[in-house]
Amino acid sequence: MLRIRLTRMGAKKKPFYRVVVMEQRQARDGSFVEILGHYNPKTDPPLVELNMDRVHHWLACGAKPSDTVNSLLKKAAPPAPAAAS
């Protein structure tokens, strides 16, 4: 089963993460299918860059996001337009 999850990059004590599509049983830093974006928790505010077209493509193909990636997707998604009263 494919998962959309984070893989750690960067130096010791200075992490940043790639958002990737990979097989669920792979190691955290194992081989991946595609890079979908980046997440840097060290900046203020934390930086989330995602290719939403590719994210939607992989979700439609059946890939499941991890809990952390699911929360990042909610933060990165543009807000829904408010209904006019």
PDB file of N, CA, C and O in Angstrom:
ATOM      1  N   MET A   1       0.847  -1.180   0.000  1.00  0.00           N
ATOM      2  CA  MET A   1       0.000   0.000   0.000  1.00  0.00           C
ATOM      3  C   MET A   1       0.888   1.238   0.000  1.00  0.00           C
ATOM      4  O   MET A   1       1.860   1.304   0.753  1.00  0.00           O
ATOM      5  N   LEU A   2       0.566   2.205  -0.828  1.00  0.00           N
ATOM      6  CA  LEU A   2       1.331   3.447  -0.899  1.00  0.00           C
ATOM      7  C   LEU A   2       0.879   4.423   0.182  1.00  0.00           C
ATOM      8  O   LEU A   2      -0.308   4.534   0.488  1.00  0.00           O
ATOM      9  N   ARG A   3       1.855   5.125   0.749  1.00  0.00           N
ATOM     10  CA  ARG A   3       1.588   6.142   1.765  1.00  0.00           C
ATOM     11  C   ARG A   3       2.248   7.443   1.350  1.00  0.00           C
ATOM     12  O   ARG A   3       3.306   7.439   0.721  1.00  0.00           O
ATOM     13  N   ILE A   4       1.624   8.552   1.704  1.00  0.00           N
ATOM     14  CA  ILE A   4       2.241   9.863   1.557  1.00  0.00           C
ATOM     15  C   ILE A   4       2.764  10.203   2.940  1.00  0.00           C
ATOM     16  O   ILE A   4       1.988  10.365   3.881  1.00  0.00           O
ATOM     17  N   ARG A   5       4.096  10.313   3.065  1.00  0.00           N
ATOM     18  CA  ARG A   5       4.686  10.516   4.378  1.00  0.00           C
ATOM     19  C   ARG A   5       5.951  11.347   4.292  1.00  0.00           C
ATOM     20  O   ARG A   5       6.372  11.748   3.207  1.00  0.00           O
ATOM     21  N   LEU A   6       6.554  11.605   5.446  1.00  0.00           N
ATOM     22  CA  LEU A   6       7.738  12.453   5.521  1.00  0.00           C
ATOM     23  C   LEU A   6       8.998  11.601   5.536  1.00  0.00           C
ATOM     24  O   LEU A   6       9.017  10.508   6.102  1.00  0.00           O
ATOM     25  N   THR A   7      10.045  12.113   4.909  1.00  0.00           N
ATOM     26  CA  THR A   7      11.369  11.529   5.019  1.00  0.00           C
ATOM     27  C   THR A   7      12.303  12.637   5.494  1.00  0.00           C
ATOM     28  O   THR A   7      12.236  13.764   5.003  1.00  0.00           O
ATOM     29  N   ARG A   8      13.172  12.316   6.447  1.00  0.00           N
ATOM     30  CA  ARG A   8      14.006  13.340   7.088  1.00  0.00           C
ATOM     31  C   ARG A   8      15.247  13.622   6.261  1.00  0.00           C
ATOM     32  O   ARG A   8      15.903  12.715   5.749  1.00  0.00           O
ATOM     33  N   MET A   9      15.548  14.907   6.147  1.00  0.00           N
ATOM     34  CA  MET A   9      16.744  15.363   5.461  1.00  0.00           C
ATOM     35  C   MET A   9      17.411  16.379   6.385  1.00  0.00           C
ATOM     36  O   MET A   9      16.884  16.679   7.457  1.00  0.00           O
ATOM     37  N   GLY A  10      18.552  16.906   5.986  1.00  0.00           N
ATOM     38  CA  GLY A  10      19.205  17.962   6.750  1.00  0.00           C
ATOM     39  C   GLY A  10      20.251  17.422   7.702  1.00  0.00           C
ATOM     40  O   GLY A  10      20.429  16.211   7.836  1.00  0.00           O
ATOM     41  N   ALA A  11      20.934  18.333   8.357  1.00  0.00           N
ATOM     42  CA  ALA A  11      22.019  18.001   9.262  1.00  0.00           C
ATOM     43  C   ALA A  11      21.487  17.688  10.660  1.00  0.00           C
ATOM     44  O   ALA A  11      20.303  17.856  10.955  1.00  0.00           O
ATOM     45  N   LYS A  12      22.392  17.236  11.495  1.00  0.00           N
ATOM     46  CA  LYS A  12      22.053  16.950  12.882  1.00  0.00           C
ATOM     47  C   LYS A  12      21.549  18.232  13.555  1.00  0.00           C
ATOM     48  O   LYS A  12      22.175  19.286  13.442  1.00  0.00           O
ATOM     49  N   LYS A  13      20.437  18.136  14.239  1.00  0.00           N
ATOM     50  CA  LYS A  13      19.788  19.252  14.948  1.00  0.00           C
ATOM     51  C   LYS A  13      19.210  20.306  14.002  1.00  0.00           C
ATOM     52  O   LYS A  13      18.730  21.337  14.474  1.00  0.00           O
ATOM     53  N   LYS A  14      19.240  20.085  12.688  1.00  0.00           N
ATOM     54  CA  LYS A  14      18.674  21.033  11.725  1.00  0.00           C
ATOM     55  C   LYS A  14      17.847  20.277  10.694  1.00  0.00           C
ATOM     56  O   LYS A  14      18.201  20.249   9.515  1.00  0.00           O
ATOM     57  N   PRO A  15      16.751  19.664  11.129  1.00  0.00           N
ATOM     58  CA  PRO A  15      16.001  18.825  10.192  1.00  0.00           C
ATOM     59  C   PRO A  15      15.108  19.635   9.255  1.00  0.00           C
ATOM     60  O   PRO A  15      14.624  20.713   9.600  1.00  0.00           O
ATOM     61  N   PHE A  16      14.911  19.095   8.084  1.00  0.00           N
ATOM     62  CA  PHE A  16      13.801  19.483   7.229  1.00  0.00           C
ATOM     63  C   PHE A  16      13.325  18.197   6.593  1.00  0.00           C
ATOM     64  O   PHE A  16      14.045  17.199   6.597  1.00  0.00           O
ATOM     65  N   TYR A  17      12.145  18.206   6.056  1.00  0.00           N
ATOM     66  CA  TYR A  17      11.523  16.974   5.593  1.00  0.00           C
ATOM     67  C   TYR A  17      11.044  17.112   4.160  1.00  0.00           C
ATOM     68  O   TYR A  17      10.646  18.191   3.720  1.00  0.00           O
ATOM     69  N   ARG A  18      11.089  15.995   3.438  1.00  0.00           N
ATOM     70  CA  ARG A  18      10.464  15.894   2.130  1.00  0.00           C
ATOM     71  C   ARG A  18       9.148  15.158   2.310  1.00  0.00           C
ATOM     72  O   ARG A  18       9.062  14.203   3.081  1.00  0.00           O
ATOM     73  N   VAL A  19       8.135  15.601   1.605  1.00  0.00           N
ATOM     74  CA  VAL A  19       6.861  14.887   1.568  1.00  0.00           C
ATOM     75  C   VAL A  19       6.936  13.994   0.339  1.00  0.00           C
ATOM     76  O   VAL A  19       7.030  14.486  -0.786  1.00  0.00           O
ATOM     77  N   VAL A  20       6.896  12.680   0.552  1.00  0.00           N
ATOM     78  CA  VAL A  20       7.112  11.725  -0.534  1.00  0.00           C
ATOM     79  C   VAL A  20       6.008  10.672  -0.561  1.00  0.00           C
ATOM     80  O   VAL A  20       5.281  10.483   0.415  1.00  0.00           O
ATOM     81  N   VAL A  21       5.901   9.991  -1.703  1.00  0.00           N
ATOM     82  CA  VAL A  21       5.038   8.822  -1.840  1.00  0.00           C
ATOM     83  C   VAL A  21       5.963   7.621  -1.784  1.00  0.00           C
ATOM     84  O   VAL A  21       6.922   7.538  -2.551  1.00  0.00           O
ATOM     85  N   MET A  22       5.682   6.683  -0.878  1.00  0.00           N
ATOM     86  CA  MET A  22       6.505   5.489  -0.761  1.00  0.00           C
ATOM     87  C   MET A  22       5.668   4.315  -0.278  1.00  0.00           C
ATOM     88  O   MET A  22       4.560   4.486   0.231  1.00  0.00           O
ATOM     89  N   GLU A  23       6.209   3.143  -0.445  1.00  0.00           N
ATOM     90  CA  GLU A  23       5.556   1.929   0.037  1.00  0.00           C
ATOM     91  C   GLU A  23       5.505   1.985   1.567  1.00  0.00           C
ATOM     92  O   GLU A  23       6.456   2.433   2.208  1.00  0.00           O
ATOM     93  N   GLN A  24       4.415   1.537   2.134  1.00  0.00           N
ATOM     94  CA  GLN A  24       4.194   1.637   3.581  1.00  0.00           C
ATOM     95  C   GLN A  24       5.271   0.909   4.381  1.00  0.00           C
ATOM     96  O   GLN A  24       5.638   1.360   5.467  1.00  0.00           O
ATOM     97  N   ARG A  25       5.781  -0.204   3.866  1.00  0.00           N
ATOM     98  CA  ARG A  25       6.740  -1.010   4.625  1.00  0.00           C
ATOM     99  C   ARG A  25       8.181  -0.541   4.489  1.00  0.00           C
ATOM    100  O   ARG A  25       9.066  -1.102   5.135  1.00  0.00           O
ATOM    101  N   GLN A  26       8.440   0.471   3.666  1.00  0.00           N
ATOM    102  CA  GLN A  26       9.793   0.991   3.505  1.00  0.00           C
ATOM    103  C   GLN A  26      10.250   1.687   4.779  1.00  0.00           C
ATOM    104  O   GLN A  26       9.432   2.170   5.562  1.00  0.00           O
ATOM    105  N   ALA A  27      11.567   1.734   4.979  1.00  0.00           N
ATOM    106  CA  ALA A  27      12.135   2.493   6.090  1.00  0.00           C
ATOM    107  C   ALA A  27      11.861   3.977   5.885  1.00  0.00           C
ATOM    108  O   ALA A  27      11.574   4.407   4.767  1.00  0.00           O
ATOM    109  N   ARG A  28      11.945   4.748   6.941  1.00  0.00           N
ATOM    110  CA  ARG A  28      11.626   6.179   6.872  1.00  0.00           C
ATOM    111  C   ARG A  28      12.412   6.893   5.779  1.00  0.00           C
ATOM    112  O   ARG A  28      11.858   7.722   5.057  1.00  0.00           O
ATOM    113  N   ASP A  29      13.698   6.578   5.652  1.00  0.00           N
ATOM    114  CA  ASP A  29      14.537   7.232   4.652  1.00  0.00           C
ATOM    115  C   ASP A  29      14.837   6.312   3.474  1.00  0.00           C
ATOM    116  O   ASP A  29      15.851   6.475   2.795  1.00  0.00           O
ATOM    117  N   GLY A  30      13.955   5.346   3.233  1.00  0.00           N
ATOM    118  CA  GLY A  30      14.143   4.396   2.143  1.00  0.00           C
ATOM    119  C   GLY A  30      13.773   4.983   0.792  1.00  0.00           C
ATOM    120  O   GLY A  30      13.534   6.184   0.661  1.00  0.00           O
ATOM    121  N   SER A  31      13.730   4.114  -0.212  1.00  0.00           N
ATOM    122  CA  SER A  31      13.426   4.574  -1.566  1.00  0.00           C
ATOM    123  C   SER A  31      11.971   5.014  -1.665  1.00  0.00           C
ATOM    124  O   SER A  31      11.094   4.479  -0.987  1.00  0.00           O
ATOM    125  N   PHE A  32      11.737   5.997  -2.522  1.00  0.00           N
ATOM    126  CA  PHE A  32      10.404   6.566  -2.674  1.00  0.00           C
ATOM    127  C   PHE A  32      10.022   6.597  -4.140  1.00  0.00           C
ATOM    128  O   PHE A  32      10.865   6.414  -5.018  1.00  0.00           O
ATOM    129  N   VAL A  33       8.735   6.831  -4.400  1.00  0.00           N
ATOM    130  CA  VAL A  33       8.223   6.882  -5.761  1.00  0.00           C
ATOM    131  C   VAL A  33       8.330   8.295  -6.321  1.00  0.00           C
ATOM    132  O   VAL A  33       8.781   8.482  -7.451  1.00  0.00           O
ATOM    133  N   GLU A  34       7.916   9.300  -5.531  1.00  0.00           N
ATOM    134  CA  GLU A  34       7.910  10.680  -6.018  1.00  0.00           C
ATOM    135  C   GLU A  34       7.981  11.654  -4.851  1.00  0.00           C
ATOM    136  O   GLU A  34       7.435  11.393  -3.779  1.00  0.00           O
ATOM    137  N   ILE A  35       8.657  12.773  -5.065  1.00  0.00           N
ATOM    138  CA  ILE A  35       8.697  13.863  -4.086  1.00  0.00           C
ATOM    139  C   ILE A  35       7.532  14.802  -4.378  1.00  0.00           C
ATOM    140  O   ILE A  35       7.373  15.274  -5.504  1.00  0.00           O
ATOM    141  N   LEU A  36       6.723  15.068  -3.364  1.00  0.00           N
ATOM    142  CA  LEU A  36       5.554  15.937  -3.530  1.00  0.00           C
ATOM    143  C   LEU A  36       5.753  17.338  -2.972  1.00  0.00           C
ATOM    144  O   LEU A  36       5.000  18.249  -3.314  1.00  0.00           O
ATOM    145  N   GLY A  37       6.750  17.524  -2.124  1.00  0.00           N
ATOM    146  CA  GLY A  37       6.974  18.840  -1.552  1.00  0.00           C
ATOM    147  C   GLY A  37       7.977  18.795  -0.425  1.00  0.00           C
ATOM    148  O   GLY A  37       8.669  17.797  -0.224  1.00  0.00           O
ATOM    149  N   HIS A  38       8.046  19.908   0.319  1.00  0.00           N
ATOM    150  CA  HIS A  38       8.982  20.054   1.426  1.00  0.00           C
ATOM    151  C   HIS A  38       8.278  20.638   2.638  1.00  0.00           C
ATOM    152  O   HIS A  38       7.268  21.332   2.517  1.00  0.00           O
ATOM    153  N   TYR A  39       8.837  20.340   3.824  1.00  0.00           N
ATOM    154  CA  TYR A  39       8.333  20.879   5.080  1.00  0.00           C
ATOM    155  C   TYR A  39       9.532  21.244   5.941  1.00  0.00           C
ATOM    156  O   TYR A  39      10.379  20.396   6.224  1.00  0.00           O
ATOM    157  N   ASN A  40       9.608  22.506   6.360  1.00  0.00           N
ATOM    158  CA  ASN A  40      10.697  22.963   7.209  1.00  0.00           C
ATOM    159  C   ASN A  40      10.111  23.501   8.511  1.00  0.00           C
ATOM    160  O   ASN A  40       9.575  24.609   8.535  1.00  0.00           O
ATOM    161  N   PRO A  41      10.209  22.720   9.606  1.00  0.00           N
ATOM    162  CA  PRO A  41       9.632  23.160  10.881  1.00  0.00           C
ATOM    163  C   PRO A  41      10.484  24.184  11.614  1.00  0.00           C
ATOM    164  O   PRO A  41      10.025  24.756  12.602  1.00  0.00           O
ATOM    165  N   LYS A  42      11.719  24.437  11.159  1.00  0.00           N
ATOM    166  CA  LYS A  42      12.625  25.331  11.869  1.00  0.00           C
ATOM    167  C   LYS A  42      12.405  26.809  11.551  1.00  0.00           C
ATOM    168  O   LYS A  42      12.866  27.670  12.299  1.00  0.00           O
ATOM    169  N   THR A  43      11.713  27.116  10.460  1.00  0.00           N
ATOM    170  CA  THR A  43      11.453  28.514  10.137  1.00  0.00           C
ATOM    171  C   THR A  43      10.280  29.026  10.965  1.00  0.00           C
ATOM    172  O   THR A  43       9.532  28.243  11.549  1.00  0.00           O
ATOM    173  N   ASP A  44      10.128  30.343  11.008  1.00  0.00           N
ATOM    174  CA  ASP A  44       9.015  30.918  11.753  1.00  0.00           C
ATOM    175  C   ASP A  44       8.217  31.802  10.812  1.00  0.00           C
ATOM    176  O   ASP A  44       8.712  32.872  10.458  1.00  0.00           O
ATOM    177  N   PRO A  45       7.038  31.439  10.390  1.00  0.00           N
ATOM    178  CA  PRO A  45       6.273  30.213  10.675  1.00  0.00           C
ATOM    179  C   PRO A  45       6.825  29.043   9.872  1.00  0.00           C
ATOM    180  O   PRO A  45       7.538  29.251   8.891  1.00  0.00           O
ATOM    181  N   PRO A  46       6.504  27.810  10.276  1.00  0.00           N
ATOM    182  CA  PRO A  46       6.987  26.636   9.544  1.00  0.00           C
ATOM    183  C   PRO A  46       6.576  26.688   8.074  1.00  0.00           C
ATOM    184  O   PRO A  46       5.449  27.058   7.744  1.00  0.00           O
ATOM    185  N   LEU A  47       7.501  26.314   7.207  1.00  0.00           N
ATOM    186  CA  LEU A  47       7.294  26.401   5.764  1.00  0.00           C
ATOM    187  C   LEU A  47       6.781  25.066   5.230  1.00  0.00           C
ATOM    188  O   LEU A  47       7.389  24.022   5.463  1.00  0.00           O
ATOM    189  N   VAL A  48       5.657  25.108   4.513  1.00  0.00           N
ATOM    190  CA  VAL A  48       5.092  23.926   3.869  1.00  0.00           C
ATOM    191  C   VAL A  48       4.919  24.234   2.390  1.00  0.00           C
ATOM    192  O   VAL A  48       4.139  25.117   2.033  1.00  0.00           O
ATOM    193  N   GLU A  49       5.631  23.525   1.527  1.00  0.00           N
ATOM    194  CA  GLU A  49       5.508  23.681   0.082  1.00  0.00           C
ATOM    195  C   GLU A  49       5.075  22.342  -0.492  1.00  0.00           C
ATOM    196  O   GLU A  49       5.807  21.358  -0.390  1.00  0.00           O
ATOM    197  N   LEU A  50       3.898  22.294  -1.092  1.00  0.00           N
ATOM    198  CA  LEU A  50       3.378  21.051  -1.656  1.00  0.00           C
ATOM    199  C   LEU A  50       2.884  21.279  -3.076  1.00  0.00           C
ATOM    200  O   LEU A  50       2.322  22.330  -3.385  1.00  0.00           O
ATOM    201  N   ASN A  51       3.095  20.293  -3.936  1.00  0.00           N
ATOM    202  CA  ASN A  51       2.536  20.296  -5.281  1.00  0.00           C
ATOM    203  C   ASN A  51       1.155  19.648  -5.161  1.00  0.00           C
ATOM    204  O   ASN A  51       1.028  18.426  -5.239  1.00  0.00           O
ATOM    205  N   MET A  52       0.131  20.469  -4.974  1.00  0.00           N
ATOM    206  CA  MET A  52      -1.201  19.954  -4.675  1.00  0.00           C
ATOM    207  C   MET A  52      -1.798  19.139  -5.822  1.00  0.00           C
ATOM    208  O   MET A  52      -2.594  18.232  -5.582  1.00  0.00           O
ATOM    209  N   ASP A  53      -1.421  19.452  -7.075  1.00  0.00           N
ATOM    210  CA  ASP A  53      -1.909  18.649  -8.203  1.00  0.00           C
ATOM    211  C   ASP A  53      -1.459  17.204  -8.064  1.00  0.00           C
ATOM    212  O   ASP A  53      -2.248  16.278  -8.254  1.00  0.00           O
ATOM    213  N   ARG A  54      -0.176  17.014  -7.730  1.00  0.00           N
ATOM    214  CA  ARG A  54       0.356  15.659  -7.587  1.00  0.00           C
ATOM    215  C   ARG A  54      -0.195  14.984  -6.325  1.00  0.00           C
ATOM    216  O   ARG A  54      -0.423  13.774  -6.318  1.00  0.00           O
ATOM    217  N   VAL A  55      -0.405  15.755  -5.270  1.00  0.00           N
ATOM    218  CA  VAL A  55      -0.992  15.187  -4.044  1.00  0.00           C
ATOM    219  C   VAL A  55      -2.383  14.648  -4.348  1.00  0.00           C
ATOM    220  O   VAL A  55      -2.717  13.532  -3.949  1.00  0.00           O
ATOM    221  N   HIS A  56      -3.193  15.430  -5.049  1.00  0.00           N
ATOM    222  CA  HIS A  56      -4.541  14.976  -5.399  1.00  0.00           C
ATOM    223  C   HIS A  56      -4.487  13.762  -6.325  1.00  0.00           C
ATOM    224  O   HIS A  56      -5.321  12.862  -6.219  1.00  0.00           O
ATOM    225  N   HIS A  57      -3.512  13.734  -7.228  1.00  0.00           N
ATOM    226  CA  HIS A  57      -3.355  12.578  -8.119  1.00  0.00           C
ATOM    227  C   HIS A  57      -3.101  11.308  -7.311  1.00  0.00           C
ATOM    228  O   HIS A  57      -3.742  10.284  -7.546  1.00  0.00           O
ATOM    229  N   TRP A  58      -2.164  11.371  -6.358  1.00  0.00           N
ATOM    230  CA  TRP A  58      -1.835  10.179  -5.581  1.00  0.00           C
ATOM    231  C   TRP A  58      -2.967   9.787  -4.631  1.00  0.00           C
ATOM    232  O   TRP A  58      -3.179   8.599  -4.387  1.00  0.00           O
ATOM    233  N   LEU A  59      -3.685  10.752  -4.101  1.00  0.00           N
ATOM    234  CA  LEU A  59      -4.841  10.423  -3.262  1.00  0.00           C
ATOM    235  C   LEU A  59      -5.914   9.716  -4.089  1.00  0.00           C
ATOM    236  O   LEU A  59      -6.564   8.789  -3.607  1.00  0.00           O
ATOM    237  N   ALA A  60      -6.097  10.158  -5.338  1.00  0.00           N
ATOM    238  CA  ALA A  60      -7.067   9.508  -6.226  1.00  0.00           C
ATOM    239  C   ALA A  60      -6.623   8.102  -6.607  1.00  0.00           C
ATOM    240  O   ALA A  60      -7.454   7.236  -6.880  1.00  0.00           O
ATOM    241  N   CYS A  61      -5.305   7.874  -6.623  1.00  0.00           N
ATOM    242  CA  CYS A  61      -4.778   6.540  -6.949  1.00  0.00           C
ATOM    243  C   CYS A  61      -4.824   5.597  -5.751  1.00  0.00           C
ATOM    244  O   CYS A  61      -4.513   4.414  -5.891  1.00  0.00           O
ATOM    245  N   GLY A  62      -5.206   6.098  -4.579  1.00  0.00           N
ATOM    246  CA  GLY A  62      -5.361   5.232  -3.420  1.00  0.00           C
ATOM    247  C   GLY A  62      -4.288   5.365  -2.361  1.00  0.00           C
ATOM    248  O   GLY A  62      -4.303   4.612  -1.387  1.00  0.00           O
ATOM    249  N   ALA A  63      -3.355   6.296  -2.512  1.00  0.00           N
ATOM    250  CA  ALA A  63      -2.330   6.495  -1.484  1.00  0.00           C
ATOM    251  C   ALA A  63      -2.968   7.134  -0.253  1.00  0.00           C
ATOM    252  O   ALA A  63      -3.816   8.018  -0.371  1.00  0.00           O
ATOM    253  N   LYS A  64      -2.557   6.681   0.919  1.00  0.00           N
ATOM    254  CA  LYS A  64      -3.094   7.200   2.173  1.00  0.00           C
ATOM    255  C   LYS A  64      -2.057   8.113   2.826  1.00  0.00           C
ATOM    256  O   LYS A  64      -0.893   7.724   2.930  1.00  0.00           O
ATOM    257  N   PRO A  65      -2.439   9.317   3.270  1.00  0.00           N
ATOM    258  CA  PRO A  65      -1.481  10.184   3.966  1.00  0.00           C
ATOM    259  C   PRO A  65      -1.282   9.729   5.411  1.00  0.00           C
ATOM    260  O   PRO A  65      -2.206   9.218   6.044  1.00  0.00           O
ATOM    261  N   SER A  66      -0.067   9.921   5.922  1.00  0.00           N
ATOM    262  CA  SER A  66       0.193   9.642   7.335  1.00  0.00           C
ATOM    263  C   SER A  66      -0.522  10.717   8.161  1.00  0.00           C
ATOM    264  O   SER A  66      -1.015  11.700   7.607  1.00  0.00           O
ATOM    265  N   ASP A  67      -0.576  10.533   9.464  1.00  0.00           N
ATOM    266  CA  ASP A  67      -1.259  11.501  10.329  1.00  0.00           C
ATOM    267  C   ASP A  67      -0.612  12.877  10.236  1.00  0.00           C
ATOM    268  O   ASP A  67      -1.310  13.888  10.167  1.00  0.00           O
ATOM    269  N   THR A  68       0.717  12.920  10.232  1.00  0.00           N
ATOM    270  CA  THR A  68       1.424  14.192  10.155  1.00  0.00           C
ATOM    271  C   THR A  68       1.185  14.875   8.817  1.00  0.00           C
ATOM    272  O   THR A  68       0.928  16.078   8.771  1.00  0.00           O
ATOM    273  N   VAL A  69       1.267  14.119   7.732  1.00  0.00           N
ATOM    274  CA  VAL A  69       1.042  14.692   6.404  1.00  0.00           C
ATOM    275  C   VAL A  69      -0.404  15.146   6.275  1.00  0.00           C
ATOM    276  O   VAL A  69      -0.668  16.158   5.625  1.00  0.00           O
ATOM    277  N   ASN A  70      -1.338  14.436   6.867  1.00  0.00           N
ATOM    278  CA  ASN A  70      -2.739  14.837   6.828  1.00  0.00           C
ATOM    279  C   ASN A  70      -2.920  16.213   7.475  1.00  0.00           C
ATOM    280  O   ASN A  70      -3.661  17.045   6.951  1.00  0.00           O
ATOM    281  N   SER A  71      -2.253  16.461   8.601  1.00  0.00           N
ATOM    282  CA  SER A  71      -2.354  17.773   9.244  1.00  0.00           C
ATOM    283  C   SER A  71      -1.665  18.843   8.398  1.00  0.00           C
ATOM    284  O   SER A  71      -2.127  19.984   8.365  1.00  0.00           O
ATOM    285  N   LEU A  72      -0.561  18.499   7.709  1.00  0.00           N
ATOM    286  CA  LEU A  72       0.101  19.456   6.822  1.00  0.00           C
ATOM    287  C   LEU A  72      -0.784  19.793   5.632  1.00  0.00           C
ATOM    288  O   LEU A  72      -0.814  20.940   5.187  1.00  0.00           O
ATOM    289  N   LEU A  73      -1.505  18.803   5.114  1.00  0.00           N
ATOM    290  CA  LEU A  73      -2.406  19.048   3.989  1.00  0.00           C
ATOM    291  C   LEU A  73      -3.522  20.019   4.387  1.00  0.00           C
ATOM    292  O   LEU A  73      -3.921  20.873   3.595  1.00  0.00           O
ATOM    293  N   LYS A  74      -4.015  19.881   5.604  1.00  0.00           N
ATOM    294  CA  LYS A  74      -5.064  20.787   6.077  1.00  0.00           C
ATOM    295  C   LYS A  74      -4.533  22.212   6.206  1.00  0.00           C
ATOM    296  O   LYS A  74      -5.252  23.168   5.917  1.00  0.00           O
ATOM    297  N   LYS A  75      -3.273  22.363   6.639  1.00  0.00           N
ATOM    298  CA  LYS A  75      -2.680  23.689   6.778  1.00  0.00           C
ATOM    299  C   LYS A  75      -2.349  24.296   5.416  1.00  0.00           C
ATOM    300  O   LYS A  75      -2.474  25.506   5.233  1.00  0.00           O
ATOM    301  N   ALA A  76      -1.931  23.470   4.464  1.00  0.00           N
ATOM    302  CA  ALA A  76      -1.496  23.969   3.153  1.00  0.00           C
ATOM    303  C   ALA A  76      -2.658  24.234   2.221  1.00  0.00           C
ATOM    304  O   ALA A  76      -2.521  25.012   1.277  1.00  0.00           O
ATOM    305  N   ALA A  77      -3.807  23.602   2.463  1.00  0.00           N
ATOM    306  CA  ALA A  77      -4.958  23.781   1.584  1.00  0.00           C
ATOM    307  C   ALA A  77      -5.488  25.203   1.698  1.00  0.00           C
ATOM    308  O   ALA A  77      -5.547  25.741   2.803  1.00  0.00           O
ATOM    309  N   PRO A  78      -5.871  25.823   0.600  1.00  0.00           N
ATOM    310  CA  PRO A  78      -6.444  27.167   0.696  1.00  0.00           C
ATOM    311  C   PRO A  78      -7.784  27.118   1.420  1.00  0.00           C
ATOM    312  O   PRO A  78      -8.514  26.134   1.302  1.00  0.00           O
ATOM    313  N   PRO A  79      -8.114  28.161   2.161  1.00  0.00           N
ATOM    314  CA  PRO A  79      -9.386  28.156   2.896  1.00  0.00           C
ATOM    315  C   PRO A  79     -10.572  28.153   1.940  1.00  0.00           C
ATOM    316  O   PRO A  79     -10.527  28.741   0.859  1.00  0.00           O
ATOM    317  N   ALA A  80     -11.618  27.486   2.360  1.00  0.00           N
ATOM    318  CA  ALA A  80     -12.836  27.424   1.546  1.00  0.00           C
ATOM    319  C   ALA A  80     -13.503  28.800   1.519  1.00  0.00           C
ATOM    320  O   ALA A  80     -13.496  29.503   2.529  1.00  0.00           O
ATOM    321  N   PRO A  81     -14.074  29.192   0.392  1.00  0.00           N
ATOM    322  CA  PRO A  81     -14.736  30.505   0.331  1.00  0.00           C
ATOM    323  C   PRO A  81     -15.960  30.541   1.249  1.00  0.00           C
ATOM    324  O   PRO A  81     -16.719  29.576   1.341  1.00  0.00           O
ATOM    325  N   ALA A  82     -16.127  31.660   1.912  1.00  0.00           N
ATOM    326  CA  ALA A  82     -17.250  31.813   2.834  1.00  0.00           C
ATOM    327  C   ALA A  82     -18.543  31.998   2.030  1.00  0.00           C
ATOM    328  O   ALA A  82     -18.557  32.647   0.984  1.00  0.00           O
ATOM    329  N   ALA A  83     -19.604  31.421   2.538  1.00  0.00           N
ATOM    330  CA  ALA A  83     -20.915  31.541   1.880  1.00  0.00           C
ATOM    331  C   ALA A  83     -21.449  32.940   2.091  1.00  0.00           C
ATOM    332  O   ALA A  83     -21.378  33.476   3.197  1.00  0.00           O
ATOM    333  N   ALA A  84     -21.980  33.531   1.044  1.00  0.00           N
ATOM    334  CA  ALA A  84     -22.551  34.883   1.143  1.00  0.00           C
ATOM    335  C   ALA A  84     -23.885  34.821   1.879  1.00  0.00           C
ATOM    336  O   ALA A  84     -24.710  33.942   1.628  1.00  0.00           O
ATOM    337  N   SER A  85     -24.082  35.767   2.787  1.00  0.00           N
ATOM    338  CA  SER A  85     -25.340  35.784   3.551  1.00  0.00           C
ATOM    339  C   SER A  85     -26.307  36.762   2.943  1.00  0.00           C
ATOM    340  O   SER A  85     -27.421  36.920   3.442  1.00  0.00           O
TER     341      SER A  85
END
